[in-house]
Amino acid sequence: MIHLVTSGCGVRIVLDDQSAETLGQESAALPAEPAAREGSGARRRWIGGLVVLTVLGLLFVLPWWVLLASGTGWPSPVVVSGSVLFGAALVGFPVVMALGHGRRQLDWAARTADTVLGVIWVLFAWSVIGGVLRLALSAAGAGGRGTARGVAVGVAVIAVVLLVWGYGEAMRLPRVRRVEVTLPRLGPGLDGTRVVVLADTHYGPIDRARWSARVADAVNALDPDIVCHAGDIADGTIDRRREQVAPLGTVRARLARAYVTGNHEYFGEAQGWLDHMASLGWESLHNRHLVVERGGDRLVLAGVDDRTAASSGLAGHRADVHAALAGATPDLPVLLVAHQPKQVAQAVTAGVDLQVSGHTHGGQIWPFNYLVRLDQPVVQGLSRHSDRTQLYTSRGAGYWGPPFRIFAPSEISLLILRSPVTPPV
């Protein structure tokens, strides 16, 4: 889906040397300024609409052409029925998308739209590959109807196999991904601290309450010291997703359970989710920190709002790592929870030792990971961003939108923190 976001702005008045005259002219012109802004907004909406239509056209037309109309010579009933199916999907998709993700938020419509989006993305991606393959075969003298049909069948079969497999991957219990992270400032008493990272659970229109309970059990089985939920907890209101979220209240941790907002919280009830997670016993780290201690050594566990919070219009919501660390002892190691990997730039300036994030889903459906990489510094895994600061990016436990994961498996991340100093036996 494409979101066009504009920020509000005030009226700027610039006075020259003839202040009174200029002020009078500007005052007279003020009533027209809202109209100018409205006209500008209308142009942006038109441009945005054209972009959406262009993208939809490419997504649907290219697979139709490769599968049905590129010299394959299928019988007319096949071409006609396939064209009707593609046409109906193209026309109906914006409607169910608006019903599912607009003001009404009908779950059946969201499920339908999201599934269609996933199917057409996979068909599009492999149609591109199939088209390139056909060009190569034609250049080698192996063109013709047989080649066109072979490519069309190959694209269809691969898409079906990947979609069936990808659906299973999206719905399964996430695999546990264990990574050891050495923090030079970590005291020996905290060596071996077990940090479990959940991210992007995205409880949504497909009811996954039982899946949520299994995830909570899997987290508890890891015997964590700290559990972090790195945001994008759900899509929809708290009332609609309450049952799916409830198992998070059963998650156990010896030292702390921490939660921060993701960008999807700011599509609706960000403050409500912070309050709701607090009611389930989690520490909602809304630009603040707490200190955990084990074996005589301490660790600062901090959290910040998502980077989109500042444009949400919610008072007091913005990503502020310096506010989150205010009052913290400077020489203590810092574990920061921030939803988006690109927030690591602020973590570096603040001297954070380790940031844990989600947001990327590891790309979720190949080859979307390459587009994600254009927006984020990292798509998944452990990376270093300064002499001190490391970043761990989780592929996430759930999925967003299309209920598929293709070449981007979900995960529950288990980070084992290591001190360079061997703890006493």
C-alpha positions as a LaTeX table, in Angstrom:
\begin{tabular}{lrrr}
\hline
Residue & $x$ (\AA) & $y$ (\AA) & $z$ (\AA) \\
\hline
Met1 & 0.00 & 0.00 & 0.00 \\
Ile2 & 1.24 & 3.96 & $-0.77$ \\
His3 & 0.71 & 6.58 & 2.05 \\
Leu4 & 0.86 & 10.38 & 1.14 \\
Val5 & 1.67 & 12.30 & 4.34 \\
Thr6 & 1.69 & 16.09 & 4.63 \\
Ser7 & 2.70 & 18.14 & 7.65 \\
Gly8 & 0.82 & 21.21 & 8.78 \\
Cys9 & 2.45 & 24.58 & 8.43 \\
Gly10 & 1.70 & 28.04 & 9.69 \\
Val11 & 1.52 & 31.36 & 7.82 \\
Arg12 & 4.89 & 33.02 & 7.34 \\
Ile13 & 4.93 & 36.83 & 7.05 \\
Val14 & 8.13 & 38.57 & 5.99 \\
Leu15 & 8.36 & 42.34 & 6.47 \\
Asp16 & 10.62 & 44.59 & 4.40 \\
Asp17 & 11.65 & 48.17 & 5.14 \\
Gln18 & 8.19 & 49.50 & 4.32 \\
Ser19 & 6.62 & 47.48 & 7.07 \\
Ala20 & 3.19 & 49.04 & 7.23 \\
Glu21 & 2.57 & 48.88 & 3.50 \\
Thr22 & 3.86 & 45.34 & 3.15 \\
Leu23 & 1.93 & 44.15 & 6.20 \\
Gly24 & $-1.22$ & 45.57 & 4.71 \\
Gln25 & $-0.59$ & 43.84 & 1.40 \\
Glu26 & 0.10 & 40.51 & 3.11 \\
Ser27 & $-2.98$ & 40.87 & 5.32 \\
Ala28 & $-5.08$ & 41.42 & 2.23 \\
Ala29 & $-3.53$ & 38.36 & 0.62 \\
Leu30 & $-4.03$ & 36.07 & 3.63 \\
Pro31 & $-7.56$ & 34.88 & 2.73 \\
Ala32 & $-6.22$ & 33.51 & $-0.57$ \\
Glu33 & $-3.41$ & 31.53 & 1.07 \\
Pro34 & $-5.58$ & 28.67 & 2.37 \\
Ala35 & $-7.01$ & 28.36 & $-1.15$ \\
Ala36 & $-3.47$ & 28.13 & $-2.55$ \\
Arg37 & $-2.61$ & 25.46 & 0.00 \\
Glu38 & $-5.82$ & 23.60 & $-0.87$ \\
Gly39 & $-4.92$ & 23.74 & $-4.54$ \\
Ser40 & $-1.46$ & 22.42 & $-3.79$ \\
Gly41 & $-2.94$ & 19.62 & $-1.70$ \\
Ala42 & $-5.32$ & 18.73 & $-4.52$ \\
Arg43 & $-2.43$ & 18.51 & $-6.97$ \\
Arg44 & $-0.54$ & 16.22 & $-4.59$ \\
Arg45 & $-3.59$ & 13.99 & $-4.28$ \\
Trp46 & $-3.94$ & 13.81 & $-8.06$ \\
Ile47 & $-0.28$ & 12.98 & $-8.46$ \\
Gly48 & $-0.53$ & 10.38 & $-5.71$ \\
Gly49 & $-3.59$ & 8.87 & $-7.37$ \\
Leu50 & $-1.80$ & 8.65 & $-10.71$ \\
Val51 & 1.17 & 6.97 & $-9.04$ \\
Val52 & $-1.13$ & 4.42 & $-7.39$ \\
Leu53 & $-2.92$ & 3.70 & $-10.68$ \\
Thr54 & 0.39 & 3.32 & $-12.51$ \\
Val55 & 1.74 & 0.89 & $-9.92$ \\
Leu56 & $-1.49$ & $-1.13$ & $-9.93$ \\
Gly57 & $-1.43$ & $-1.24$ & $-13.72$ \\
Leu58 & 2.11 & $-2.61$ & $-13.75$ \\
Leu59 & 1.40 & $-5.15$ & $-11.00$ \\
Phe60 & $-1.63$ & $-6.61$ & $-12.75$ \\
Val61 & $-0.94$ & $-6.09$ & $-16.45$ \\
Leu62 & 2.54 & $-7.61$ & $-16.62$ \\
Pro63 & 1.50 & $-11.00$ & $-15.14$ \\
Trp64 & $-1.56$ & $-11.00$ & $-17.41$ \\
Trp65 & 0.64 & $-10.40$ & $-20.43$ \\
Val66 & 3.24 & $-13.06$ & $-19.53$ \\
Leu67 & 0.68 & $-15.70$ & $-18.59$ \\
Leu68 & $-1.96$ & $-15.10$ & $-21.25$ \\
Ala69 & $-1.16$ & $-12.61$ & $-23.98$ \\
Ser70 & 2.51 & $-12.82$ & $-24.93$ \\
Gly71 & 2.25 & $-15.18$ & $-27.87$ \\
Thr72 & 1.25 & $-18.20$ & $-25.79$ \\
Gly73 & $-1.63$ & $-19.01$ & $-28.15$ \\
Trp74 & $-3.85$ & $-20.46$ & $-25.42$ \\
Pro75 & $-7.41$ & $-21.40$ & $-26.46$ \\
Ser76 & $-9.83$ & $-18.48$ & $-26.37$ \\
Pro77 & $-11.77$ & $-19.69$ & $-23.30$ \\
Val78 & $-8.51$ & $-19.76$ & $-21.31$ \\
Val79 & $-7.53$ & $-16.25$ & $-22.40$ \\
Val80 & $-11.00$ & $-14.81$ & $-21.84$ \\
Ser81 & $-11.54$ & $-16.38$ & $-18.41$ \\
Gly82 & $-8.04$ & $-15.46$ & $-17.29$ \\
Ser83 & $-8.47$ & $-11.88$ & $-18.52$ \\
Val84 & $-11.80$ & $-11.58$ & $-16.70$ \\
Leu85 & $-10.14$ & $-12.83$ & $-13.50$ \\
Phe86 & $-7.28$ & $-10.33$ & $-13.78$ \\
Gly87 & $-9.69$ & $-7.51$ & $-14.65$ \\
Ala88 & $-11.99$ & $-8.28$ & $-11.73$ \\
Ala89 & $-9.01$ & $-8.40$ & $-9.37$ \\
Leu90 & $-7.68$ & $-5.09$ & $-10.69$ \\
Val91 & $-11.05$ & $-3.34$ & $-10.32$ \\
Gly92 & $-11.98$ & $-4.95$ & $-7.01$ \\
Phe93 & $-8.62$ & $-4.60$ & $-5.28$ \\
Pro94 & $-8.84$ & $-0.85$ & $-4.52$ \\
Val95 & $-12.39$ & $-1.33$ & $-3.25$ \\
Val96 & $-11.61$ & $-4.09$ & $-0.75$ \\
Met97 & $-8.38$ & $-2.31$ & 0.23 \\
Ala98 & $-10.37$ & 0.82 & 1.08 \\
Leu99 & $-12.98$ & $-1.20$ & 2.99 \\
Gly100 & $-10.35$ & $-3.17$ & 4.87 \\
His101 & $-7.82$ & $-0.48$ & 5.67 \\
Gly102 & $-9.89$ & 2.70 & 5.48 \\
Arg103 & $-12.21$ & 4.12 & 8.09 \\
Arg104 & $-14.50$ & 1.10 & 8.28 \\
Gln105 & $-11.67$ & $-1.46$ & 8.69 \\
Leu106 & $-13.68$ & $-4.54$ & 7.79 \\
Asp107 & $-11.53$ & $-7.55$ & 8.58 \\
Trp108 & $-12.92$ & $-9.72$ & 5.76 \\
Ala109 & $-12.06$ & $-7.01$ & 3.25 \\
Ala110 & $-8.58$ & $-6.54$ & 4.71 \\
Arg111 & $-7.93$ & $-10.29$ & 4.49 \\
Thr112 & $-9.06$ & $-10.33$ & 0.86 \\
Ala113 & $-7.10$ & $-7.25$ & $-0.17$ \\
Asp114 & $-3.93$ & $-8.34$ & 1.60 \\
Thr115 & $-4.06$ & $-11.81$ & 0.05 \\
Val116 & $-4.61$ & $-10.41$ & $-3.44$ \\
Leu117 & $-1.70$ & $-8.02$ & $-2.93$ \\
Gly118 & 0.61 & $-10.88$ & $-1.94$ \\
Val119 & $-0.49$ & $-13.06$ & $-4.85$ \\
Ile120 & $-0.09$ & $-10.31$ & $-7.43$ \\
Trp121 & 3.32 & $-9.27$ & $-6.05$ \\
Val122 & 4.66 & $-12.82$ & $-6.39$ \\
Leu123 & 3.17 & $-13.14$ & $-9.88$ \\
Phe124 & 4.65 & $-9.78$ & $-10.86$ \\
Ala125 & 8.14 & $-10.58$ & $-9.56$ \\
Trp126 & 8.31 & $-13.93$ & $-11.32$ \\
Ser127 & 6.71 & $-12.52$ & $-14.46$ \\
Val128 & 9.58 & $-10.04$ & $-14.63$ \\
Ile129 & 12.04 & $-12.93$ & $-14.34$ \\
Gly130 & 10.07 & $-14.92$ & $-16.91$ \\
Gly131 & 10.02 & $-11.99$ & $-19.31$ \\
Val132 & 13.78 & $-11.56$ & $-19.04$ \\
Leu133 & 14.23 & $-15.29$ & $-19.61$ \\
Arg134 & 12.07 & $-15.13$ & $-22.74$ \\
Leu135 & 14.12 & $-12.27$ & $-24.13$ \\
Ala136 & 17.30 & $-14.25$ & $-23.54$ \\
Leu137 & 15.85 & $-17.38$ & $-25.18$ \\
Ser138 & 14.57 & $-15.36$ & $-28.13$ \\
Ala139 & 18.01 & $-13.81$ & $-28.60$ \\
Ala140 & 19.41 & $-17.34$ & $-28.65$ \\
Gly141 & 16.93 & $-18.34$ & $-31.35$ \\
Ala142 & 14.60 & $-20.29$ & $-29.07$ \\
Gly143 & 11.53 & $-18.06$ & $-29.23$ \\
Gly144 & 8.04 & $-18.95$ & $-30.40$ \\
Arg145 & 4.81 & $-20.28$ & $-28.95$ \\
Gly146 & 6.44 & $-23.22$ & $-27.16$ \\
Thr147 & 8.83 & $-20.95$ & $-25.30$ \\
Ala148 & 6.05 & $-18.50$ & $-24.40$ \\
Arg149 & 3.89 & $-21.31$ & $-23.02$ \\
Gly150 & 6.79 & $-22.86$ & $-21.14$ \\
Val151 & 7.62 & $-19.56$ & $-19.46$ \\
Ala152 & 3.96 & $-18.91$ & $-18.62$ \\
Val153 & 3.50 & $-22.35$ & $-17.07$ \\
Gly154 & 6.80 & $-22.05$ & $-15.20$ \\
Val155 & 5.83 & $-18.66$ & $-13.75$ \\
Ala156 & 2.40 & $-19.97$ & $-12.68$ \\
Val157 & 3.78 & $-23.13$ & $-11.06$ \\
Ile158 & 6.56 & $-21.31$ & $-9.21$ \\
Ala159 & 4.11 & $-18.67$ & $-7.97$ \\
Val160 & 1.64 & $-21.28$ & $-6.68$ \\
Val161 & 4.37 & $-23.28$ & $-4.92$ \\
Leu162 & 5.88 & $-20.19$ & $-3.33$ \\
Leu163 & 2.51 & $-18.84$ & $-2.20$ \\
Val164 & 1.48 & $-22.11$ & $-0.56$ \\
Trp165 & 4.87 & $-22.43$ & 1.13 \\
Gly166 & 4.95 & $-18.73$ & 2.04 \\
Tyr167 & 1.54 & $-18.93$ & 3.69 \\
Gly168 & 2.74 & $-21.79$ & 5.84 \\
Glu169 & 5.86 & $-19.82$ & 6.76 \\
Ala170 & 3.78 & $-16.80$ & 7.79 \\
Met171 & 1.45 & $-18.86$ & 9.99 \\
Arg172 & 3.99 & $-21.12$ & 11.65 \\
Leu173 & 5.56 & $-20.61$ & 15.06 \\
Pro174 & 8.65 & $-18.47$ & 14.45 \\
Arg175 & 12.02 & $-20.17$ & 14.64 \\
Val176 & 14.35 & $-19.16$ & 17.45 \\
Arg177 & 17.42 & $-17.36$ & 16.16 \\
Arg178 & 20.25 & $-17.34$ & 18.70 \\
Val179 & 23.02 & $-14.74$ & 18.43 \\
Glu180 & 25.83 & $-13.92$ & 20.86 \\
Val181 & 26.66 & $-10.22$ & 21.16 \\
Thr182 & 29.79 & $-9.00$ & 22.94 \\
Leu183 & 29.43 & $-5.59$ & 24.60 \\
Pro184 & 32.82 & $-4.21$ & 25.71 \\
Arg185 & 31.29 & $-2.19$ & 28.57 \\
Leu186 & 29.16 & $-5.03$ & 29.92 \\
Gly187 & 30.21 & $-6.08$ & 33.41 \\
Pro188 & 31.02 & $-9.74$ & 34.15 \\
Gly189 & 27.98 & $-10.08$ & 36.37 \\
Leu190 & 25.77 & $-9.61$ & 33.31 \\
Asp191 & 27.68 & $-12.03$ & 31.10 \\
Gly192 & 25.24 & $-14.51$ & 29.60 \\
Thr193 & 22.20 & $-12.23$ & 30.00 \\
Arg194 & 19.44 & $-13.64$ & 27.82 \\
Val195 & 17.54 & $-11.00$ & 25.84 \\
Val196 & 14.55 & $-12.15$ & 23.79 \\
Val197 & 13.42 & $-9.78$ & 21.04 \\
Leu198 & 9.89 & $-9.88$ & 19.69 \\
Ala199 & 8.99 & $-7.49$ & 16.90 \\
Asp200 & 6.23 & $-6.95$ & 14.37 \\
Thr201 & 3.65 & $-9.33$ & 15.79 \\
His202 & 1.08 & $-7.41$ & 13.72 \\
Tyr203 & $-2.00$ & $-8.98$ & 15.24 \\
Gly204 & $-4.57$ & $-8.25$ & 12.58 \\
Pro205 & $-7.59$ & $-9.32$ & 10.53 \\
Ile206 & $-6.62$ & $-13.01$ & 10.57 \\
Asp207 & $-7.29$ & $-14.16$ & 14.13 \\
Arg208 & $-4.03$ & $-15.54$ & 15.55 \\
Ala209 & $-4.88$ & $-15.79$ & 19.24 \\
Arg210 & $-3.70$ & $-19.41$ & 19.40 \\
Trp211 & $-0.52$ & $-18.49$ & 17.51 \\
Ser212 & 0.03 & $-15.68$ & 20.01 \\
Ala213 & $-0.27$ & $-18.10$ & 22.92 \\
Arg214 & 2.26 & $-20.44$ & 21.31 \\
Val215 & 4.67 & $-17.53$ & 20.79 \\
Ala216 & 4.37 & $-16.59$ & 24.47 \\
Asp217 & 5.07 & $-20.20$ & 25.47 \\
Ala218 & 8.10 & $-20.29$ & 23.16 \\
Val219 & 9.48 & $-17.10$ & 24.70 \\
Asn220 & 9.02 & $-18.44$ & 28.23 \\
Ala221 & 10.78 & $-21.67$ & 27.26 \\
Leu222 & 13.89 & $-19.60$ & 26.46 \\
Asp223 & 14.13 & $-18.60$ & 30.15 \\
Pro224 & 14.79 & $-14.91$ & 29.35 \\
Asp225 & 16.23 & $-12.28$ & 31.62 \\
Ile226 & 14.87 & $-9.47$ & 29.44 \\
Val227 & 12.12 & $-9.52$ & 26.83 \\
Cys228 & 11.75 & $-6.63$ & 24.39 \\
His229 & 8.83 & $-6.02$ & 22.06 \\
Ala230 & 10.19 & $-3.67$ & 19.41 \\
Gly231 & 6.87 & $-2.35$ & 18.12 \\
Asp232 & 4.18 & $-2.89$ & 15.47 \\
Ile233 & 2.21 & $-4.90$ & 17.93 \\
Ala234 & $-1.07$ & $-4.94$ & 16.01 \\
Asp235 & $-3.12$ & $-3.53$ & 13.15 \\
Gly236 & $-6.49$ & $-2.34$ & 14.34 \\
Thr237 & $-7.96$ & $-1.02$ & 17.53 \\
Ile238 & $-7.17$ & $-2.36$ & 20.98 \\
Asp239 & $-10.74$ & $-3.62$ & 21.35 \\
Arg240 & $-10.50$ & $-5.61$ & 18.11 \\
Arg241 & $-7.09$ & $-7.13$ & 18.86 \\
Arg242 & $-7.41$ & $-7.56$ & 22.64 \\
Glu243 & $-7.79$ & $-11.35$ & 22.51 \\
Gln244 & $-4.79$ & $-11.79$ & 20.25 \\
Val245 & $-2.60$ & $-9.53$ & 22.40 \\
Ala246 & $-3.67$ & $-11.07$ & 25.72 \\
Pro247 & $-1.07$ & $-13.89$ & 25.74 \\
Leu248 & 1.70 & $-11.28$ & 25.96 \\
Gly249 & 0.57 & $-10.84$ & 29.54 \\
Thr250 & 1.82 & $-14.37$ & 30.28 \\
Val251 & 5.37 & $-13.68$ & 29.07 \\
Arg252 & 7.91 & $-13.98$ & 31.89 \\
Ala253 & 11.32 & $-12.36$ & 32.34 \\
Arg254 & 13.59 & $-12.24$ & 35.38 \\
Leu255 & 14.69 & $-8.63$ & 34.99 \\
Ala256 & 12.35 & $-6.71$ & 32.68 \\
Arg257 & 9.76 & $-6.78$ & 29.89 \\
Ala258 & 9.99 & $-3.67$ & 27.70 \\
Tyr259 & 7.79 & $-2.37$ & 24.89 \\
Val260 & 8.13 & 0.53 & 22.43 \\
Thr261 & 5.83 & 1.82 & 19.74 \\
Gly262 & 6.30 & 1.05 & 16.05 \\
Asn263 & 5.07 & 3.05 & 13.10 \\
His264 & 1.82 & 1.06 & 12.90 \\
Glu265 & 0.81 & 2.15 & 16.39 \\
Tyr266 & 0.74 & 5.69 & 15.01 \\
Phe267 & $-1.91$ & 4.72 & 12.48 \\
Gly268 & $-4.30$ & 4.55 & 15.44 \\
Glu269 & $-3.95$ & 4.32 & 19.20 \\
Ala270 & $-0.27$ & 4.72 & 20.06 \\
Gln271 & $-0.81$ & 6.02 & 23.58 \\
Gly272 & $-3.52$ & 3.44 & 24.08 \\
Trp273 & $-1.13$ & 0.64 & 23.18 \\
Leu274 & 1.49 & 1.99 & 25.59 \\
Asp275 & $-1.12$ & 2.02 & 28.34 \\
His276 & $-2.49$ & $-1.39$ & 27.40 \\
Met277 & 0.93 & $-3.03$ & 27.46 \\
Ala278 & 1.58 & $-1.42$ & 30.84 \\
Ser279 & $-1.67$ & $-2.99$ & 32.06 \\
Leu280 & $-0.31$ & $-6.38$ & 30.95 \\
Gly281 & 2.77 & $-5.85$ & 33.13 \\
Trp282 & 5.20 & $-4.58$ & 30.50 \\
Glu283 & 7.39 & $-1.51$ & 30.90 \\
Ser284 & 6.26 & 0.90 & 28.20 \\
Leu285 & 9.47 & 2.75 & 27.39 \\
His286 & 8.08 & 6.00 & 26.02 \\
Asn287 & 11.39 & 7.87 & 25.67 \\
Arg288 & 12.60 & 6.67 & 29.04 \\
His289 & 14.83 & 4.05 & 30.60 \\
Leu290 & 15.17 & 1.71 & 33.53 \\
Val291 & 18.22 & 0.05 & 35.04 \\
Val292 & 18.51 & $-3.71$ & 35.52 \\
Glu293 & 21.12 & $-5.38$ & 37.72 \\
Arg294 & 22.60 & $-8.83$ & 38.01 \\
Gly295 & 25.73 & $-10.08$ & 39.74 \\
Gly296 & 26.58 & $-6.59$ & 40.96 \\
Asp297 & 26.66 & $-5.08$ & 37.45 \\
Arg298 & 24.06 & $-2.83$ & 35.86 \\
Leu299 & 22.63 & $-2.27$ & 32.38 \\
Val300 & 20.54 & 0.64 & 31.13 \\
Leu301 & 17.47 & $-0.58$ & 29.22 \\
Ala302 & 16.05 & 2.33 & 27.25 \\
Gly303 & 13.32 & 2.77 & 24.66 \\
Val304 & 12.21 & 5.45 & 22.24 \\
Asp305 & 9.11 & 6.13 & 20.18 \\
Asp306 & 9.09 & 5.27 & 16.50 \\
Arg307 & 10.63 & 7.86 & 14.19 \\
Thr308 & 7.18 & 8.61 & 12.72 \\
Ala309 & 5.81 & 9.67 & 16.11 \\
Ala310 & 6.71 & 13.34 & 15.66 \\
Ser311 & 4.42 & 13.64 & 12.63 \\
Ser312 & 1.54 & 11.81 & 14.30 \\
Gly313 & 0.12 & 14.90 & 15.99 \\
Leu314 & 0.14 & 13.21 & 19.41 \\
Ala315 & 1.44 & 15.54 & 22.09 \\
Gly316 & 4.67 & 14.35 & 23.67 \\
His317 & 5.30 & 11.65 & 21.07 \\
Arg318 & 8.60 & 11.75 & 19.19 \\
Ala319 & 11.78 & 9.70 & 19.07 \\
Asp320 & 14.13 & 11.26 & 21.61 \\
Val321 & 17.05 & 9.07 & 22.63 \\
His322 & 18.61 & 11.81 & 24.73 \\
Ala323 & 15.41 & 12.16 & 26.77 \\
Ala324 & 15.30 & 8.37 & 27.08 \\
Leu325 & 18.81 & 8.38 & 28.59 \\
Ala326 & 18.40 & 11.48 & 30.75 \\
Gly327 & 19.70 & 10.77 & 34.23 \\
Ala328 & 21.38 & 7.50 & 33.29 \\
Thr329 & 24.90 & 6.91 & 34.63 \\
Pro330 & 27.17 & 7.67 & 31.64 \\
Asp331 & 29.56 & 4.75 & 32.07 \\
Leu332 & 26.86 & 2.05 & 32.14 \\
Pro333 & 26.26 & $-0.01$ & 28.99 \\
Val334 & 23.02 & 0.85 & 27.15 \\
Leu335 & 20.57 & $-1.47$ & 25.41 \\
Leu336 & 18.16 & 0.64 & 23.34 \\
Val337 & 14.87 & $-0.61$ & 21.90 \\
Ala338 & 13.87 & 1.38 & 18.79 \\
His339 & 11.50 & 0.13 & 16.13 \\
Gln340 & 13.31 & 1.14 & 12.94 \\
Pro341 & 16.92 & 0.26 & 12.14 \\
Lys342 & 17.54 & 3.74 & 10.72 \\
Gln343 & 17.13 & 5.11 & 14.25 \\
Val344 & 20.62 & 3.75 & 14.89 \\
Ala345 & 22.05 & 7.07 & 13.69 \\
Gln346 & 20.72 & 8.73 & 16.86 \\
Ala347 & 21.88 & 5.75 & 18.91 \\
Val348 & 25.42 & 6.29 & 17.66 \\
Thr349 & 25.41 & 9.95 & 18.69 \\
Ala350 & 24.13 & 8.98 & 22.13 \\
Gly351 & 26.80 & 6.33 & 22.67 \\
Val352 & 24.39 & 3.38 & 22.80 \\
Asp353 & 26.06 & $-0.04$ & 22.99 \\
Leu354 & 23.33 & $-2.14$ & 21.37 \\
Gln355 & 20.12 & $-1.19$ & 19.60 \\
Val356 & 17.47 & $-3.82$ & 18.90 \\
Ser357 & 14.93 & $-3.16$ & 16.15 \\
Gly358 & 12.40 & $-4.76$ & 13.83 \\
His359 & 10.31 & $-3.07$ & 11.12 \\
Thr360 & 11.91 & $-4.66$ & 8.04 \\
His361 & 10.39 & $-8.18$ & 8.31 \\
Gly362 & 13.56 & $-9.25$ & 6.52 \\
Gly363 & 11.80 & $-8.13$ & 3.36 \\
Gln364 & 8.91 & $-10.58$ & 4.02 \\
Ile365 & 8.34 & $-11.47$ & 0.34 \\
Trp366 & 11.37 & $-11.72$ & $-1.93$ \\
Pro367 & 12.54 & $-9.60$ & $-3.71$ \\
Phe368 & 10.98 & $-6.82$ & $-1.60$ \\
Asn369 & 14.05 & $-6.97$ & 0.65 \\
Tyr370 & 15.98 & $-4.99$ & $-1.96$ \\
Leu371 & 13.42 & $-2.18$ & $-1.77$ \\
Val372 & 13.55 & $-2.23$ & 2.04 \\
Arg373 & 17.32 & $-1.83$ & 1.85 \\
Leu374 & 16.85 & 1.47 & 0.02 \\
Asp375 & 15.05 & 2.83 & 3.10 \\
Gln376 & 16.88 & 1.13 & 5.96 \\
Pro377 & 20.61 & 0.65 & 6.70 \\
Val378 & 20.10 & $-3.04$ & 7.51 \\
Val379 & 17.43 & $-5.60$ & 6.61 \\
Gln380 & 18.21 & $-8.26$ & 9.23 \\
Gly381 & 20.85 & $-9.57$ & 11.63 \\
Leu382 & 23.70 & $-8.11$ & 13.67 \\
Ser383 & 25.61 & $-5.13$ & 12.31 \\
Arg384 & 28.12 & $-2.58$ & 13.60 \\
His385 & 27.65 & 1.18 & 13.17 \\
Ser386 & 30.48 & 2.70 & 15.21 \\
Asp387 & 33.29 & 1.59 & 17.46 \\
Arg388 & 30.73 & 1.25 & 20.25 \\
Thr389 & 27.28 & 0.87 & 18.70 \\
Gln390 & 25.92 & $-2.40$ & 17.34 \\
Leu391 & 22.46 & $-3.03$ & 15.91 \\
Tyr392 & 20.40 & $-6.19$ & 15.86 \\
Thr393 & 17.52 & $-6.16$ & 13.37 \\
Ser394 & 14.91 & $-8.87$ & 13.83 \\
Arg395 & 13.02 & $-10.27$ & 10.86 \\
Gly396 & 9.95 & $-10.12$ & 13.10 \\
Ala397 & 7.61 & $-12.74$ & 14.49 \\
Gly398 & 4.54 & $-12.00$ & 12.41 \\
Tyr399 & 3.79 & $-10.47$ & 9.05 \\
Trp400 & 2.10 & $-7.36$ & 7.76 \\
Gly401 & $-0.52$ & $-7.25$ & 5.04 \\
Pro402 & $-0.08$ & $-10.23$ & 2.69 \\
Pro403 & $-0.13$ & $-13.44$ & 4.79 \\
Phe404 & 3.02 & $-14.78$ & 3.19 \\
Arg405 & 6.71 & $-15.00$ & 4.03 \\
Ile406 & 8.94 & $-16.00$ & 1.14 \\
Phe407 & 12.70 & $-16.33$ & 1.68 \\
Ala408 & 12.36 & $-14.19$ & 4.82 \\
Pro409 & 11.54 & $-16.52$ & 7.73 \\
Ser410 & 9.99 & $-15.15$ & 10.89 \\
Glu411 & 11.98 & $-15.28$ & 14.10 \\
Ile412 & 12.04 & $-14.98$ & 17.85 \\
Ser413 & 15.47 & $-13.54$ & 18.54 \\
Leu414 & 17.52 & $-14.75$ & 21.49 \\
Leu415 & 20.49 & $-12.48$ & 22.10 \\
Ile416 & 23.10 & $-13.72$ & 24.58 \\
Leu417 & 25.00 & $-10.71$ & 25.91 \\
Arg418 & 28.68 & $-11.34$ & 26.50 \\
Ser419 & 31.16 & $-9.41$ & 28.59 \\
Pro420 & 34.82 & $-9.26$ & 27.48 \\
Val421 & 35.69 & $-9.98$ & 31.11 \\
Thr422 & 35.26 & $-13.59$ & 32.16 \\
Pro423 & 32.94 & $-13.74$ & 35.17 \\
Pro424 & 34.35 & $-15.37$ & 38.30 \\
Val425 & 33.46 & $-19.01$ & 38.80 \\
\hline
\end{tabular}
